[in-house]
Amino acid sequence: QVQLVESGGGLVQAGGSLRLSCAASGRAYNSYPMAWFRRAPGKGREFVAAMNGSGSTTNYADSVKGRFTMSRDNAKNTVYLQMNSLKPEDTAVYYCVADGRLWGQGTQVTVSS
């Protein structure tokens, strides 16, 4: 069983950057596709980015393409989401997801205008 713990969220001004981390435990982690989702206040869950197990393929939501970069370090059992040029509309709780079914507890990102 994989357990996920996100970190790196916080308060940042518009135009700033944050890097989220998702530390995974469990031997099967390296074979899992990983993803980031977010939930903004009063809205539903939104796909942000996804990466296959080897890290060779990454997909992004149009709303973050060119600003966010997802990466993974399988040696550290960690995936990252580098978020640049942040906008107030990026404010949300960000969740790490393994294999499309295992969710972390989320980390809050707040972008002030």
Sequence and secondary structure as in RCSB ss.txt:
>XXXX:A:sequence
QVQLVESGGGLVQAGGSLRLSCAASGRAYNSYPMAWFRRAPGKGREFVAAMNGSGSTTNYADSVKGRFTMSRDNA
KNTVYLQMNSLKPEDTAVYYCVADGRLWGQGTQVTVSS
>XXXX:A:secstr
  EEEEE  EEEETT  EEEEEEEESTTGGGS EEEEEE TTS EEEEEEE TTS  EEE TTTTTTEEEEEETT
TTEEEEEE S  GGG EEEEEEETTTEE   EEEEEE 
